[in-house]
Amino acid sequence: MNLGGRPHYLHIKLYLNGDTEKNSNEDLVEAFRKRLEDKAGFKCVPKPLPMRNSKSATVYYLFFASQKPAGQNIVESIFQHFVLYAEYLLKMLSTIF
């Protein structure tokens, strides 16, 4: 899928608005989210879910895009459930170690 301009897999070298410094992951995530809305034409693009490894480093972001608000509501509910479960697990692990 062409989201306008550079292919999305070149995001590592992408500098936003002509900046000379590398952008943060959050800047790149928001830019990609906006491209899903503006260039790909999706009406509902909630904030993505960061997927983390066992050391809590973000490995990738899970995006969802839909034309209908119902899809966004369902995915936001699933994402929230996942976040709450991850927080619960971290709390349980911190009591063990």
N, C-alpha and C positions, 0 to 999 in steps of 0.2 A: 504494500500500500504506500503510495506516495503522499506524504503529509506536507508537501510543499517545501521546496528548498533542498537542503542536504538530507541524505538518508539518516534515519534515526540512529543507526548503529555507529555513526561518527560523533556521537554526543561527547566523547571524551575530549575531543579537540574543539568542541563548539564554544565559541565566545559570544556572549549575548550583547547586543547593541554595540558592537565594535570595541568592547573592553579589551584591554591588553593583559588582564590577569585571568587566571582560570576561575570559572564560576564554581560555587558550591554545589553539592548534589541537590540541595533543595531548589536552587535556581534552575538547574537543568530539569528536574522533575516538574516544576511548575511550568517551564517553557514547553515541555512535551505535552503536558496536560492541556495547555492552552492551544497547542497545535491540533490536538484531537478535536477540540471544540471548533476552532476557527478554520482550519484547513481541511480536516476530514469531515466536518459537519455534524459531529455528534452533539446532541442537545444536552445530554446528562453525562458528565464526567466527574465523579467524586474524587476526593483526594486519594492517591494510591496508598496501598499498604506496604510499608517497608518489610522485606523478608530478611531475617537476620540469621546468622550462623550461631554456633554454640558459644562464641565469644562476644555476642551481641553486635557484631559488625554487620552493617547493611550490605547484603550481597546483591540484591536487586529490588525493584519495586513492582508490585502487582497492580496493574492498571485495569480499570473497567470502564467501558464506554457503551452508552445505549442511546437510542432515540426516545425512549419512554421513561418517565419519572418512576414508574413502578419498578423497573429493573434497578435503578439507582437506589431506591429505598431498600430493596431486598439485599443488594450487595453491601450497602452501608451497615445493615443489620448483621450480616455475616462477618464483615470486617470488625465491627465492634465486639462481637462475640469472641472472635479470634484474639483481639487485643486484650480483652478481660481475662481470657484463659491463659494467655502468655504471662500477664502480670501475676496471676494466681500461681503459676508454676515457678516464676522467679521468686516470689515470696516464700513458697514452700522450700525451694532449694536453698534460700538464704538462711532458713532456720536449721537446715541440716548441716551446712558448712559454716 
